[in-house]
Every structure is written in C-alpha cells, then in structure tokens.
Amino acid sequence: MAEAQRPPEVDRVAASRRAVAARRERASLKRDVTTRVITPQELLRRALEHPDAPAGAMRVPAFHTSIPAIGEGKRDRILGSLE
C-alpha cells in the first residue's frame, strides 16, 4: 500500500511558524480591543479591508468576547438573536 505523501519537513516548519504568528496577531488584536487601544469598529474595518489578514480570520465569538462588557452569556444571546 502506498504511503500518503507528506509535505517536505521545511514546508511543515514554515507553515507551523506562520500559524503561530497568526495566532499571536489575533491574540494581540483581541487584547487591543479589550484594553481599548482600538475600537471594535476599527477591528471590523481592518477585517473587511484585508480578509486574509489575522483580523479577517478572527472568529465571531472570539471577537464578541474581546469587547469590554460582553461576556460569554451576552455573546451567546447576541449570536442566538442572529439565527
């Protein structure tokens, strides 16, 4: 039976480094919104302008909970009202 082809180790390492950098950037953006360095509207503007950037890749629940005064309960009510 033929073994599944795997990408070269160099590609895997590079992809892993890019993924870590993207996670750190998203965490930094969430921290900036939480500490009011940037507004949620600014983060949305960045996400719409550059959907391939970390701001555009942030999940909606993570975005909501990064906004001050919105916790998990309020986030769930907001998302429930959108359905």
Secondary structure, DSSP 8 states (H G I E B T S, - for coil): --------HHHHHHHHHHHHHHHHHHHHHHHHHHTTSS-HHHHHHHHHH-TTSHHHH--HHHHHHHSTT--HHHHHHHHHHH-
